[in-house]
Amino acid sequence: MQDARVRSVAAVSLWAVALTVLLPGLILQSHGAHPSAALVLQGVVVVHSGGALARVLTASRVRFVALGFWVFAYIWLGLAGLAMLAADAYPWPYRTDETTALVAVALVELGLLAHSAGAALAARRERVRGHTAPPGRLERVLARRVAPWRLLALCTLALGLAVVLIAGQPGRLGAYFTSRQAITEAGGEDASLRSLLSWSLSVPAFWALLGLLRVPCRPGGDRWLRAVRWLLLPVLLALNVVVNNPISKPRFWAGMVLLTLLFSVPRLCRPRAFRVTSAAILAALLFVFPYSDYFRYSDRETLTVASLADQFTSNGDYDAFQQMQTGVDYAHDHGFSPQNVLGPPLFMVPRALWPEKPEDTGISLAEYAGYEFHNLSAPLWIESYLWAGPPAVFLVFLLLGAFGRRVDDIRHRLRESTGALAALLVPAFAFYQMVFLRGSLLAIAGPLTLLVAVPLLITTPVARASRFRSSAMPAATPRHASIPGTGGHP
């Protein structure tokens, strides 16, 4: 046990040095540094996010939600912000003064501190309650089990939508292997309807495939379910290759689909395998992600390899920190808008019925900065700041940190429960969380709602117990749902 602890300390130290010293040092060395108070405080952001990420990458427990949050904070708001401040270069033309930059960095660190505090409070509450306390509402929701009949209904729906929507798509099947630009330009509907139809096909297809991979089957029983499962698996795999590939869908979504399916393999959810895979994911996001938009446009440019510092300061994919600065100036000129908090949860209300419905924050910031291109990010830090200033930032990230830690702890307790909602939804939410953090909220509210609602519809509650199996208790033989009349008993 003592050797394991030494190895853990050594691993934490190595990751901490790599993330808080070596990588930031390479970025500062690339362009030199323009000393400023904002740059010094940005160093604190890098150390905070890098240290927290090092703890996740060396933890003895699998923490999906924590991984997604700290990877985004470290790369998009840590390293990218460091490169921009050091070189005084940004992806977009809008420029602010040093005071605005300092406020933006302070808001980032405020959110990180609040998130860490929320996670610590949730962990303390978990220790106080222990494993004998009755499960709370969130735990009962995540303990829901995949229901075979509901899953088969979703598979039927996904295949039916595929037949109708792919056949009605100009270019049909081949359009999904051209570019996102070609698919957008080929659609005859308005943008909102086109987006709705696209996500209505992609999300059910993804959950149908993942559900088939995780649906519980009794050994030697449920013969019809097994037969139907093996019949549908290749069909739904092919459908997902078509509608959820990185050519026709946003890279964050395609990556979430791939990683969630990858972690549906139980072996990869063990701590050691998770640490290795997470390190590979971090490396891919740093060195592969900048070039993954090759298929975004029909007119493809020649790929040119650039340093990390150059990517952070010239690639619009990393505009989150610059958008933070733009948002601070926007708030200075227009004030705060508490009513805008209603926009994301009420995204389905048409503007015809709600003329004062809030605009997409990313679009508002782009228009304020004078850009013609409006598809820009609006990180959750600046979204919450525009609602009610620093107190809103602190409250939002305090709750987010507590929620993330609670979800990770519940998934850990339910890790041996075959077909539990936690095994499906937690990894998917954890990786899509990077889109949630990047924003804007109004733009991703629809896909996020579908992402959460569909798995809830294909699962059913389980009987209440004093606490779903503690990690210290031996695993009991699970009672799996079977399809009536299909030989569900051994």
N, C-alpha and C positions, 0 to 999 in steps of 0.2 A: 504494500500500500504506500509505503514511504517513497519507493522508487517511482511509482505512478505519479505521486505528487510532485516529485522533482522534475519528472519529464513534463508535467503540465506547466510548471513554472517556467521551465526552459522554453516550451512552445510559446507561451504567452510573451516571454521576453523577445524571442526571435520575431514573432509577428508584430509586436509593438515597435521594434526597431525598424522593421521593413516598412510599416505603414506610417509611422510618425517621423522617421528620420530619412531613410533612403529615398523613398518615392518623392516626398516633398523636396528633398535636397536636389534630386535630378531635375525637378521642375524649376526650382530657383536658379540652378546652374545654367539652364537652357537660355534664359533671357536676362539673367541678372535680376536685380530687385530694385524697385523704387521705394525706399523706406517711407513708411507712413504709419500712423496709429492704426488704420484699418488693416494694414498688412500684419502688424503685430497681433492684433486680436484675431485675425484669420488664422494665424498659427495656432492659437488656442482652439479654434474650431477643428483644425486638422488633428491636433493631438487628442481632443475629446472624442471625435468620431472615429479616428483610427484606433485609439485605445479600446473603445467600446466594441468595435468590429473585431479586434484581436481577441477579446474575451469570448465573443460568440464563436469565432473560428476554433477556439481551443476548449470550449465548454464540454462538460461530461454529459450534457443533455442536448438533444436536438431542439433548436429554437428557430423555427422557420420565420416567424413574424419579425423577430429581432434581426435576423440576417437581412431581410428585405429592407428594413428601415435604415440600418446602419450602413449598408452598401450604398444606398442612394445618398445618404447624408455625407458619407466620406468622399464619394466620387463627384457628385454633381454640385454639392455646396461646400465641400472641403477642398479637394485638389483643384477643381475647376476654378473656384473663387480665388485660390492662392495664385494660380497662373495668371488670371486676369489682373489682379491687383499688382502682382510683381512686374508684369510686362506693361501694365496700363494699356492693354489691348483687349477688345471685346468682339464677340461674333457680329453684333448689330451696331448700327451707326450711333445710336443714342448715347450721350455721355452725361455723367453727373459730376458733382464736385466731391471733395474728400469727405465732407461732413455727411453727405448722403451715403457714401460708401461705408463709412463707419457705422451709421445707423443700421444699414442692411446687414452688416456682419454681426452687430449686436443682437439683431432680431433672430438671426440663425442660431447663435449661441444660446439665446434665451429659450428657443424652442427645444434645443438639445438638452439643456439643463432641466426643463420641465418634463421632457420625455423620460430622462433618467430618473427623476424624482418619482414620476408616476409608476415606473416599472419597479422601483425599490419599494414603494408603498404597497403595490400589489403582491410582491414577493413576501413582504413582512406579514401581510394579511393572510397569505396562504400558509405560512408557518404557524401563525396563531390558531387558525381554524383546524389544521391537521387533516388527517385522512378519514376521520370518523364523522365529520360534519356532513349534514345532508347536502346533496348537490344543489347548486344554485340554478337559476333559470338558464343562464348561458351554457352551463355544463349539460343540462338536460337537452338543450337544443343540439349541441355538438355530439351528444350520444345517440341521436337518432340513427336508425339503421336503414340501409338501402332496401327498398321493397321491390322484389322481382317484377311483379306485375306493373308497377308504376314505371320501373326502368324500361321494360319492354314497350310500354306506351310511348315513352320518350324516344326510344329508338325508332319506332314507327313514325312518330311526328318528324324527327330529324330527316329520315329518308324521304318522307313525303314532301317536306319543304325543299329538300335538295332537288327532287324531280321537277317541282314547279319553278323554283327560283333559278336554278342553273339553266333550265330550258328557256326561260324567259330572258336570260342575260344575253345581251348582244355579244356575239363571239362564243357564247355558250362555254363549254368546258375549257377551251383554249384561253379564254379571257383571264382565267385565274392564274395563268402562268406567263402573263405579259408584264404588267406593272400596275401599281395602285392607281397611277395617273390614268392609264388606259381604261381601267374599270370605271373610274369616276367620270371620265368624259363620255364613256359609252352609255351610261345610264340616262334614261329619258325622264326619270322622276325628279322631283325637287330633292335638294341635298338631304333634308331631314328624313324624308321617306326612304330614300336610297340607303341612308345609314341604318335606319331601323330594320329594313329588310336584310341588310348584310349581317347585322348582329343577330337577328332572329334565326339566321341559318348557322352562323359560326358557333354561337354559344350552346344551343342544344346538341349539335354534332359533337362538340368537345365533351360535354357532360355525359352523353350517351356512351361514348367510347370509354371514358374514365370509369363510369358506373359499371360497365361490363367487366372491366379489369378488377374491380373491387367487390362485386356482388358476392355475398357468401353462398357457398354451395356445400351441402353435406357430403362427406366422403361416401361414395356408393349410392347416394340418393339424388333426388332432383334431376333425373336423367333427361327429361325434356328441357329443363332449364339449361343444363350443360350443353345439350345439342344445339339449342337455339343460340346460346352464347358463342359457341365456336363457329356457328354459321354467320353470325352478325359481326364478329370481331374484325375479320378482314375487310368487310364491306365498309364499316365505320372507320376503320383505319385509312382506307383509300379516300373516303369522303373528307376526313380531316386533312389529309395531304392536299386536297384540292382547296378547301375553304379556309383552312387555318395555316397556310404556308406563309413564310416571310416575304413572298413576292406580292401577294394580294392583300395581306393584312399588315397592320402596324407591327413593327419589330417587337415592341414590348409585349403585345398580345401573343404573337407567335412564340416568343421566348417563354412566356408564362405557360402556354399550352405544352411546349416541349418539356420544360422543367417539371411541371406537375405530373405529366405522364412518366417522366424519368423517376420521380420519387414515389410513384405508385409501386415500384419494386421494393418490397419490404426490406431487403438487405441494405439498400441505400439509405434507409431511415435509421440505421444504427449509428451511434455517435461517431465511430471512427470513419465509416464510409461517408457520413454526412460532412465531416470536416474536410475530407479530401475533395469531395465533389464541390463543396462551397468554395474552396480555394480555386478550383478550376473555373467556377462561375465568375469569381472576382477577376481572375486573369482574362477571361473572355470579355467581360465588360470593359476592362481597361484597354485591351489590345485588339479585339475583334469588332466590338460594337461600333466604333467610329466608321467602319467600312461596310457595315451591314445594310446601308440604305442604297446599295448599288442598283437594286431593282425597283426603287421607288418611282423613278421617272422613266418615260419611254425613251428619251434621248439620253443614253448612258455615257457618262464621261469616263475617261481612263483613270483607273485607280492610282493614286499617288500616296506613297507611304510618308507619313509625317510623324514627328515626335509627339509625345503626350502633351507637352506644353503647347505646341502649335495646334493640336486638335482642340484643346480646351479653349483657346483664345480665338479660334476662327470657325469652328463648327457650331452651327445653330442648335444642334442636339444638346449642347451644354449651356444653353442660355439661361438656366434657372437663376444663377446668381445675378446676372445682369438684369433679369426681370425683377428681382428683388429690389435693386436700386431704382429701376423705373417706377415700381410701385410706391416706394417711399416718396419720390417726387410727386407722383399722382395724388397721394394722400395729402401732401402738403398743399397742393393747389385745389383739391376738390373736397377734402375732409373725409371723414369716415362714413360708412353706409351700413348701419346695423341691419337694415331690412334685406340686404343682399344675402344674408344667411339663409333666407327662405328659398332662394333660387334652386340650389341642388336638390333638396328633398321634394320640391314641387316642380321638377323639370318637365313633367308630362303635361302640365297645364298650358294650353296654347296661348300665345300672345294676344289672340283675338279676344279671349276672355280675361286676360290679365295684361293690359297695356303697359303697366309699370313693371312687368317682369324684369328682373336683373339681367344685364347683358353678361355674356361670357367674359370673365375677368381677363383672360389672355387677349381677347379681341380688344377690350377696352384699353389695355396697356399698349397694345400695338398701335391703335389709333391715336392715343395720347402722344406716343413717340414719333408719330408721322410715318409709320411703315405702311407700305402697300400690301405686304404679306402679313396675314393675320393669324396664321396657325402657329402661335407661340405659347410657351408654357406660362403658368402662373402658380408657382409653388405654394403649398399649403401654408407656409410661413407668411407669405404676402397676402394670400386670400384672407386668412384670419386677421392679419394686421389691418386690412382695409375694412373689416367689420367693426372693430372697436379698439384698435391700437394694441400696444404691448400686453395689456391684461387678457385680451382675447387669444393672443398667441400662447401665452402661458397656460391658460385654461385648456385650450384645444390640445396642446401637446402633453399636458399632464394627464388628460383623459385617454389620449391615444397611447401613451406609454403604459398606463395601467391596463388598458384593454389588451394591448399586444402581449404583455407578460401573462395576463390571465389566460388568454387563448393558448399560448405556448404551454402553460402548465396543464391545462385541460387536455390538450392533444397528447402530452406525455403520459397522463394517466390512462388515456383511452387507446394507447398505441397498440395494445394487443387485441382490441375489440374489432374483429373482422367486419368490414362493411359499415363502420361508424362514419357519420358525417364529418367528424374531425379529420379523418384520414384523407377525405376528398377535398374539403373546403379550405382547411388551414393552409396547406402548401399553395393552393391556387390564389387565395387572398394575399398571402405573404409576398408572392412575386408580383401580383397585380398592384400591390401596395405602392410599388415604385411609380406606377402611372398615377395613382391616387395622390402621392406626394408631389409629383411633378405638375399636376393640374393641367388645365383648370378643372374645378369640380363640376361645373355645369356641363362641360364637354364629355366627361367620363361617367356622369351619373347614370345614364341609360345602360351602357355595358356593365357597370358595376352592379346595378340592380338585377340584371339578368344573371350575372355571375353568381349572385347569392341566392336568388329566388329559385332557380331551376333545381339545384341540389336539395333545397328544402322540400320541393314538390315531389321528389322521387324517394324521399325517406319517410319513415314513420317513427313515432316516439317509442321508447322502451319503458319498461316498468320502472318505477322509482325504487331506489335503494338508499341505504344510509350514505353510501358514497360509491360511485362506480369504481371498479377495481383499483385498489391502491397498487402502486408499483412494487410494494413490498409483499403483496399477496400473490400466491400462485395463480396462474391463469386457469380459469374454469372453462370447460368445454362450452362454447357458445351455442345458443339456440338460434338457428338460422331460419329465416322466413323461407317458405317453400310455396310453389305455385299449387293451389288446390287442384287435386285430381291428376297430378303428374308424377305420382310415385315419390312424393317428398320424404317418405319414411324409409330408412334402410331395410 
